[in-house]
Each structure stands twice: as C-alpha cells, then as structure tokens.
C-alpha cells in the first residue's frame, strides 16, 4: 500500500464492539475491517495507520507498536462476548477448544485457568461452536459469535471471562487496544485518533447518536434490540485510569510484559 493510502486507512475489528467509534466515520477515511488477530498483521505491514488489536498482541509486538490513549475495548465485569461454552462446568472440562481469531481471550483464559488450578488440554480451532464442542468439552468464543452462541445456547455458557477477571483482580479488563507503529508521525496519529474519539463522544452524550449506532448494529446482527442495547453497556470504548490499571495488570501478570503499556502521548 502506498504511503498516502496507508495514512488514510484505519483498521476496524469486524465485530460490533467498536461500532460507537466507527459509525458514520468521515468518508475521507478508508476503513479496513478484519478479525482482531488479523489487524495486528495489517498494522505491522503498514496496511493501516492504526487499529484495534488484541492486548496480548500488543505485548508480543511492543518493540514495534505504540498505544493510542483514551480508546479501546473493555469491560468492567460481565462482557457478554468472551465466553466459554460447554455442557459441563469449567472444573469438569478435560479439553477446551480455543479460537484462532483472538490472542487476548486465549491468554486471559490461560491466566484464569491457572488461578483456578485447572489444567485442561487446550486446542486451537476455527471459531465454530458446533465443531469445537464436537471435539472438546468446552469452547472459547469471542465477539459476535459468542453473542449469537449465547442467544442460541444460553444454558451452555459456563464462564464470562470479563466477569471472572474482575473476580480475581477487582479491575476492568481491556481486551483490545488501539495501536500504531512506532515509526508513524504522532501528528498523523492525533488526527486519526481524534476522529474516533469524536464519534465516541457523540455516542456517549447524544441519545440520538446512540440509537443510530444500535440500529446500525441491528442491520448487521441476528441479535435483538434489547440485547444490543444491553451489550453497549457491557462493553466500553472509553479507557480511563481504572481501565489502564487493569490493562497493565493483564500485560504484566498474564502476558509477561514487565514494562506495561506505552502510549504515543
């Protein structure tokens, strides 16, 4: 991708959890939708100027990447879209299928299993609930697939990872961070990040904008209005100091990144 195109492209996770940031984004920007783990590769290859990526991927590539302040994908307790499914309690599972599309949820589950002194066999698989549960006792899903799975099979939801993280740490969980390459000019990052934070402000402050975001999500999801309205109260895109404390605890204690988060400004 040529440099001028790169500077006008923003990566977007191909789930509903960033809709408040991306609804109605100005037409001067190109938006590159992809699963979270894919966006990490796009960012490293300069396919986009910034993108929401798994927090665990930031830890893995912290020598090349820098974080943008104020925005991310987080929860304080129940998140509703990062779930372990199965027909038995977590403590009885001997095997759990892990999705290939999110590094953070996988790293977080490993951390939570260790906290519970559990050691099931873990297997990476494509994120399809039927096939995952056909081969393993449990299945970890994220994003829209987790939301839809919970709608279809509510009795098989055995663990909400956001809720369990809060139980063990008393802190919010930051699943996704907005990152950029360290060689990107800061002034350009400020412009791109400013577009997203402006949209988030509108979502938070104007009921009409929040309604538009929910209607946009409805047009792309099988979930009903009530569930989406609740979901946008479970997942937060505004990152404050309390969320930063949770992010640093995850980066240091679950990912082994001793330096914690580093921001562009």
C-alpha positions as CSV (number, residue, x, y, z in Angstrom):
1,X,0.0,0.0,0.0
2,X,1.4,3.4,-0.9
3,X,2.2,5.8,2.0
4,X,-0.7,8.3,1.2
5,X,-3.2,5.4,1.3
6,X,-1.8,4.0,4.5
7,X,-2.1,7.3,6.3
8,X,-5.8,7.5,5.4
9,X,-6.7,3.9,6.4
10,X,-8.0,2.9,9.8
11,X,-8.3,-0.7,10.8
12,X,-11.6,-1.8,12.3
13,X,-12.4,-5.0,14.2
14,X,-15.0,-7.0,12.3
15,X,-17.3,-7.2,15.4
16,X,-19.9,-5.0,16.9
17,X,-17.7,-3.8,19.8
18,X,-16.2,-0.8,18.0
19,X,-19.4,0.4,16.4
20,X,-19.6,3.5,18.7
21,X,-16.2,4.6,17.3
22,X,-16.8,3.8,13.6
23,X,-20.4,4.6,12.9
24,X,-20.6,7.5,10.4
25,X,-16.8,7.8,10.1
26,X,-15.9,10.6,7.6
27,X,-15.7,9.4,4.0
28,X,-12.2,10.8,3.7
29,X,-11.0,7.7,5.7
30,X,-10.8,4.2,4.3
31,X,-11.9,1.5,6.9
32,X,-10.2,-1.9,6.8
33,X,-12.5,-4.5,8.6
34,X,-10.8,-7.7,9.8
35,X,-10.8,-10.1,12.8
36,X,-8.7,-8.8,15.7
37,X,-5.7,-11.0,15.2
38,X,-5.6,-10.2,11.5
39,X,-5.5,-6.5,12.2
40,X,-2.2,-7.0,14.1
41,X,-0.6,-8.2,10.8
42,X,-2.2,-5.4,8.8
43,X,-0.8,-2.8,11.2
44,X,2.7,-4.3,11.2
45,X,2.6,-4.3,7.3
46,X,1.5,-0.7,7.2
47,X,-1.9,-1.5,5.7
48,X,-3.4,1.0,8.1
49,X,-2.3,3.8,10.3
50,X,-3.9,2.5,13.5
51,X,-6.2,-0.4,14.5
52,X,-7.8,-2.1,17.5
53,X,-5.8,-5.2,18.2
54,X,-5.7,-7.8,21.0
55,X,-4.0,-6.5,24.1
56,X,-1.9,-9.7,24.1
57,X,-0.7,-9.0,20.5
58,X,0.5,-5.6,21.7
59,X,2.5,-7.3,24.4
60,X,4.0,-9.6,21.8
61,X,5.0,-6.8,19.4
62,X,5.6,-4.0,21.9
63,X,9.0,-3.3,20.4
64,X,7.3,-2.2,17.2
65,X,4.0,-0.8,18.4
66,X,2.8,2.1,20.5
67,X,-0.7,2.6,22.0
68,X,-3.2,5.4,21.5
69,X,-4.7,6.9,24.6
70,X,-8.4,7.1,25.6
71,X,-9.9,4.4,23.4
72,X,-10.0,0.6,23.5
73,X,-12.4,-2.4,24.0
74,X,-13.0,-3.2,27.6
75,X,-15.5,-4.3,30.3
76,X,-15.9,-4.0,34.0
77,X,-17.3,-7.3,34.9
78,X,-19.6,-9.2,32.5
79,X,-18.6,-8.6,28.9
80,X,-21.1,-11.0,27.2
81,X,-18.9,-11.6,24.2
82,X,-15.9,-13.5,25.5
83,X,-17.4,-16.8,26.7
84,X,-16.6,-20.4,27.4
85,X,-19.4,-22.8,26.3
86,X,-19.9,-26.4,27.3
87,X,-22.4,-28.9,28.7
88,X,-20.5,-29.2,32.0
89,X,-19.0,-26.8,34.5
90,X,-15.5,-25.5,33.7
91,X,-14.0,-27.5,36.6
92,X,-15.0,-30.8,34.9
93,X,-13.7,-30.0,31.4
94,X,-10.7,-32.0,30.3
95,X,-10.4,-30.2,27.0
96,X,-11.2,-26.7,25.7
97,X,-11.1,-25.5,22.1
98,X,-9.6,-22.1,21.6
99,X,-10.4,-19.7,18.7
100,X,-7.7,-18.7,16.2
101,X,-9.0,-15.1,15.9
102,X,-8.1,-13.5,19.3
103,X,-4.9,-13.7,21.2
104,X,-6.1,-11.8,24.2
105,X,-9.1,-14.1,25.1
106,X,-6.8,-17.2,24.8
107,X,-4.1,-15.6,27.1
108,X,-6.8,-14.5,29.5
109,X,-8.4,-17.9,29.7
110,X,-5.0,-19.5,30.4
111,X,-4.5,-17.0,33.2
112,X,-7.9,-17.7,34.7
113,X,-7.4,-21.5,34.5
114,X,-4.1,-21.1,36.3
115,X,-5.9,-19.1,39.0
116,X,-8.4,-21.9,39.4
117,X,-5.6,-24.6,39.4
118,X,-7.2,-26.2,36.3
119,X,-5.2,-27.8,33.5
120,X,-7.5,-28.9,30.7
121,X,-6.0,-29.8,27.3
122,X,-6.2,-26.7,25.0
123,X,-6.5,-27.0,21.3
124,X,-6.6,-24.2,18.7
125,X,-9.5,-24.5,16.2
126,X,-11.5,-22.4,13.8
127,X,-14.2,-20.4,15.7
128,X,-17.2,-22.6,15.1
129,X,-19.1,-23.6,18.2
130,X,-20.6,-26.9,16.8
131,X,-17.3,-28.3,15.6
132,X,-15.4,-27.1,18.7
133,X,-17.8,-28.8,21.1
134,X,-17.8,-31.8,18.8
135,X,-14.2,-32.4,19.7
136,X,-13.7,-30.8,23.1
137,X,-15.6,-30.4,26.4
138,X,-15.5,-26.7,26.2
139,X,-15.2,-23.9,23.6
140,X,-14.0,-20.3,23.9
141,X,-15.6,-17.8,21.5
142,X,-15.4,-14.1,21.2
143,X,-17.3,-11.2,19.6
144,X,-20.4,-11.7,17.6
145,X,-20.1,-15.5,17.5
146,X,-20.1,-15.5,21.3
147,X,-23.1,-13.2,21.5
148,X,-25.0,-15.4,19.0
149,X,-24.0,-18.6,20.7
150,X,-25.3,-17.3,24.0
151,X,-28.6,-16.4,22.3
152,X,-29.0,-19.9,20.8
153,X,-27.5,-22.0,23.7
154,X,-27.8,-19.9,26.9
155,X,-27.7,-22.9,29.2
156,X,-24.2,-23.8,27.9
157,X,-22.5,-20.6,28.8
158,X,-20.1,-21.7,31.6
159,X,-17.8,-18.7,32.0
160,X,-17.8,-15.0,31.1
161,X,-14.1,-14.1,31.1
162,X,-14.7,-10.4,31.8
163,X,-16.6,-11.2,34.9
164,X,-14.0,-13.8,36.1
165,X,-11.1,-11.3,35.6
166,X,-12.9,-8.8,37.8
167,X,-13.5,-11.5,40.4
168,X,-9.7,-12.3,40.6
169,X,-8.3,-8.7,40.1
170,X,-11.1,-6.3,41.1
171,X,-10.1,-4.4,37.9
172,X,-11.7,-3.8,34.5
173,X,-10.4,-6.0,31.6
174,X,-9.1,-4.3,28.5
175,X,-9.5,-6.9,25.7
176,X,-8.5,-4.6,22.8
177,X,-6.1,-1.7,22.4
178,X,-5.7,0.9,19.7
179,X,-2.2,0.6,18.4
180,X,0.1,2.1,15.8
181,X,3.6,1.5,14.5
182,X,6.3,3.4,16.5
183,X,7.5,5.0,13.2
184,X,4.2,6.7,12.5
185,X,4.3,10.5,12.9
186,X,2.5,11.5,16.1
187,X,0.7,14.4,14.4
188,X,-1.0,12.0,12.0
189,X,-2.0,9.6,14.8
190,X,-3.6,12.5,16.7
191,X,-5.8,13.3,13.7
192,X,-6.9,9.7,13.2
193,X,-7.5,9.1,16.9
194,X,-9.4,12.4,17.1
195,X,-11.9,11.2,14.5
196,X,-12.7,8.1,16.6
197,X,-12.8,9.9,20.0
198,X,-15.2,12.5,18.5
199,X,-17.5,9.7,17.4
200,X,-17.3,8.1,20.9
201,X,-18.2,11.4,22.5
202,X,-21.3,11.7,20.3
203,X,-22.3,8.1,21.3
204,X,-21.8,8.9,25.0
205,X,-23.5,12.3,25.1
206,X,-26.3,12.2,22.4
207,X,-29.1,9.7,22.7
208,X,-29.9,10.1,19.0
209,X,-26.4,9.0,18.1
210,X,-26.6,6.0,20.4
211,X,-29.8,5.0,18.8
212,X,-28.2,5.2,15.3
213,X,-25.4,3.0,16.4
214,X,-27.8,0.4,17.8
215,X,-29.8,0.5,14.6
216,X,-26.6,0.1,12.5
217,X,-25.6,-3.0,14.7
218,X,-29.2,-4.4,14.2
219,X,-28.7,-4.3,10.4
220,X,-25.6,-6.5,10.7
221,X,-26.5,-8.9,13.5
222,X,-29.1,-11.5,14.5
223,X,-29.4,-10.1,18.0
224,X,-32.5,-8.2,19.0
225,X,-32.6,-4.5,20.1
226,X,-32.8,-5.2,23.8
227,X,-29.7,-7.4,23.7
228,X,-27.7,-4.9,21.7
229,X,-28.8,-2.0,23.9
230,X,-27.5,-4.0,26.9
231,X,-24.3,-5.0,25.1
232,X,-23.3,-1.4,24.5
233,X,-23.5,-1.0,28.3
234,X,-21.3,-4.1,28.9
235,X,-18.5,-3.2,26.5
236,X,-16.8,0.2,26.8
237,X,-14.6,2.1,24.4
238,X,-13.6,4.9,26.8
239,X,-10.3,4.0,28.6
240,X,-9.7,5.8,31.9
241,X,-7.2,5.4,34.6
242,X,-9.0,2.5,36.2
243,X,-9.0,0.7,32.9
244,X,-5.3,1.4,32.4
245,X,-4.6,-0.2,35.8
246,X,-6.5,-3.3,34.6
247,X,-4.6,-3.2,31.2
248,X,-1.2,-3.1,32.9
249,X,-2.1,-5.9,35.3
250,X,-3.0,-8.0,32.3
251,X,0.1,-7.1,30.3
252,X,2.4,-7.7,33.2
253,X,0.9,-10.7,35.0
254,X,-0.8,-12.5,32.1
255,X,1.5,-11.6,29.2
256,X,4.8,-11.1,30.9
257,X,5.4,-7.6,29.6
258,X,7.3,-6.1,32.5
259,X,7.2,-2.5,31.2
260,X,3.4,-2.4,30.8
261,X,1.6,-0.1,28.3
262,X,3.5,2.6,26.4
263,X,1.5,5.4,24.8
264,X,2.2,7.7,21.9
265,X,1.4,10.8,24.1
